[in-house]
Amino acid sequence: MTATEALRNQVKKYIDTADEDSLRRVNAILEIDQHIPRDYDKSEWWDDADFVKELDNRYDAMESGEDKGVTVDELKSSIENARQKKYGK
C-alpha cells in the first residue's frame, strides 16, 4: 500500500465516523482547495502581473473613494449572516 492509499483510507475512516460539524469543516476545506491552482506558490504572488494589477486597482478604488470598503464589524456581521443563511446556525 502506498502512502497515498494509506492516507486515503485514514481519511475515509475519519469521514465515516465524523459528526456533521466536522464534515462541514472538511467539506469547506476541500471546496477551497479546488480553487487553488496546483502550481500556486504564495511566496511569489508579486510576480503575478494580473494579481498585482488587481491589487493596484482595488487600492486605487479605495484611495479615490470609489470603493468605500467595510469596517471590521461590518465584515464580521456579513460573515455571520452568510453562515446563518447557509448553515442555519
Backbone hydrogen bonds in HBPLUS format (Angstrom, degrees):
<---DONOR---> <-ACCEPTOR-->    atom                        ^
c    i                          cat <-CA-CA->   ^        H-A-AA   ^      H-
h    n   atom  resd res      DA  || num        DHA   H-A  angle D-A-AA Bond
n    s   type  num  typ     dist DA aas  dist angle  dist       angle   num
A0006-ALA N   A0002-THR O   2.96 MM   4  6.24 158.4  2.01 150.6 156.7     1
A0007-LEU N   A0003-ALA O   2.93 MM   4  6.12 159.0  1.98 147.0 152.6     2
A0008-ARG N   A0004-THR O   2.87 MM   4  6.06 158.7  1.91 148.8 155.1     3
A0009-ASN N   A0005-GLU O   2.96 MM   4  6.19 158.8  2.00 148.1 153.2     4
A0010-GLN N   A0006-ALA O   2.97 MM   4  6.20 154.8  2.03 146.0 153.3     5
A0011-VAL N   A0007-LEU O   2.90 MM   4  6.15 160.0  1.94 154.2 159.1     6
A0012-LYS N   A0008-ARG O   2.94 MM   4  6.17 157.5  1.99 147.7 154.2     7
A0013-LYS N   A0009-ASN O   3.02 MM   4  6.25 157.7  2.07 147.8 153.0     8
A0014-TYR N   A0010-GLN O   3.05 MM   4  6.32 155.8  2.11 145.3 152.0     9
A0015-ILE N   A0011-VAL O   2.88 MM   4  6.14 165.2  1.90 155.9 159.4    10
A0016-ASP N   A0012-LYS O   2.93 MM   4  6.11 156.8  1.99 149.2 155.5    11
A0017-THR N   A0014-TYR O   3.15 MM   3  5.45 142.1  2.30 104.1 114.4    12
A0018-ALA N   A0014-TYR O   2.92 MM   4  5.87 117.9  2.32 146.3 163.5    13
A0018-ALA N   A0015-ILE O   3.39 MM   3  5.09 150.2  2.48  95.2 103.5    14
A0023-LEU N   A0019-ASP O   3.01 MM   4  6.30 158.1  2.06 154.0 160.9    15
A0024-ARG N   A0020-GLU O   2.90 MM   4  6.18 152.1  1.98 151.4 159.1    16
A0025-ARG N   A0021-ASP O   3.06 MM   4  6.36 154.8  2.12 146.7 153.1    17
A0026-VAL N   A0022-SER O   2.94 MM   4  6.23 165.2  1.96 154.6 158.3    18
A0027-ASN N   A0023-LEU O   2.87 MM   4  5.97 161.8  1.90 147.0 152.8    19
A0028-ALA N   A0024-ARG O   2.91 MM   4  6.09 155.2  1.97 145.0 151.6    20
A0029-ILE N   A0025-ARG O   3.04 MM   4  6.32 158.6  2.08 150.6 155.7    21
A0030-LEU N   A0026-VAL O   2.99 MM   4  6.27 162.5  2.02 153.3 158.0    22
A0031-GLU N   A0027-ASN O   2.87 MM   4  6.09 154.4  1.93 151.8 159.0    23
A0032-ILE N   A0028-ALA O   3.04 MM   4  6.25 161.0  2.08 148.8 153.3    24
A0033-ASP N   A0029-ILE O   2.92 MM   4  6.10 161.3  1.95 149.9 155.7    25
A0034-GLN N   A0030-LEU O   3.15 MM   4  6.33 141.9  2.30 141.9 149.8    26
A0035-HIS N   A0032-ILE O   3.01 MM   3  5.59 152.4  2.09 116.0 123.8    27
A0036-ILE N   A0033-ASP O   3.21 MM   3  5.40 167.4  2.22 110.2 114.0    28
A0040-TYR N   A0037-PRO O   3.00 MM   3  5.19 159.3  2.04 115.8 117.7    29
A0044-GLU N   A0041-ASP O   2.94 MM   3  5.78 170.1  1.95 130.6 133.1    30
A0047-ASP N   A0044-GLU O   3.03 MM   3  5.61 162.3  2.07 117.4 123.0    31
A0048-ASP N   A0045-TRP O   3.05 MM   3  5.46 164.4  2.07 114.6 119.5    32
A0052-VAL N   A0048-ASP O   2.96 MM   4  6.23 166.5  1.98 162.5 166.6    33
A0053-LYS N   A0049-ALA O   2.91 MM   4  6.02 155.6  1.97 145.0 152.1    34
A0054-GLU N   A0050-ASP O   2.98 MM   4  6.20 155.5  2.04 143.9 150.2    35
A0055-LEU N   A0051-PHE O   2.95 MM   4  6.28 158.6  2.00 151.3 157.0    36
A0056-ASP N   A0052-VAL O   2.88 MM   4  6.13 160.3  1.92 150.1 155.7    37
A0057-ASN N   A0053-LYS O   2.85 MM   4  6.12 157.1  1.91 150.5 156.7    38
A0058-ARG N   A0054-GLU O   2.96 MM   4  6.19 160.0  2.00 150.1 155.2    39
A0059-TYR N   A0055-LEU O   2.87 MM   4  6.07 158.2  1.92 151.1 157.6    40
A0060-ASP N   A0056-ASP O   2.88 MM   4  6.06 164.9  1.90 151.9 155.9    41
A0061-ALA N   A0057-ASN O   2.96 MM   4  6.16 154.1  2.03 144.7 151.8    42
A0062-MET N   A0058-ARG O   3.02 MM   4  6.26 151.7  2.10 144.9 152.1    43
A0063-GLU N   A0059-TYR O   2.88 MM   4  6.16 164.2  1.90 155.7 160.3    44
A0064-SER N   A0060-ASP O   2.90 MM   4  6.02 153.3  1.97 148.2 154.9    45
A0067-ASP N   A0061-ALA O   3.06 MM   6  5.22 169.1  2.07 121.4 120.1    46
A0065-GLY N   A0062-MET O   3.25 MM   3  5.25 142.3  2.40  96.9 107.5    47
A0075-LEU N   A0071-THR O   2.97 MM   4  6.25 156.2  2.03 149.6 156.1    48
A0076-LYS N   A0072-VAL O   2.90 MM   4  6.15 164.5  1.92 154.3 158.1    49
A0077-SER N   A0073-ASP O   2.98 MM   4  6.12 159.6  2.02 145.3 151.0    50
A0078-SER N   A0074-GLU O   2.93 MM   4  6.10 155.4  1.99 144.9 151.8    51
A0079-ILE N   A0075-LEU O   2.92 MM   4  6.19 158.0  1.97 153.7 159.2    52
A0080-GLU N   A0076-LYS O   2.94 MM   4  6.14 162.7  1.97 150.4 155.2    53
A0081-ASN N   A0077-SER O   2.88 MM   4  6.08 158.5  1.93 149.5 155.4    54
A0082-ALA N   A0078-SER O   2.98 MM   4  6.17 158.0  2.03 145.5 151.4    55
A0083-ARG N   A0079-ILE O   2.89 MM   4  6.10 156.7  1.94 149.8 156.6    56
A0084-GLN N   A0080-GLU O   2.92 MM   4  6.14 163.1  1.94 150.5 154.8    57
A0085-LYS N   A0081-ASN O   2.94 MM   4  6.10 155.4  2.00 144.7 151.9    58
A0086-LYS N   A0082-ALA O   2.91 MM   4  6.08 157.1  1.97 147.8 153.7    59
A0087-TYR N   A0083-ARG O   2.74 MM   4  5.72 169.9  1.75 157.2 160.9    60
A0088-GLY N   A0084-GLN O   2.68 MM   4  4.38 134.1  1.89 117.7 127.6    61
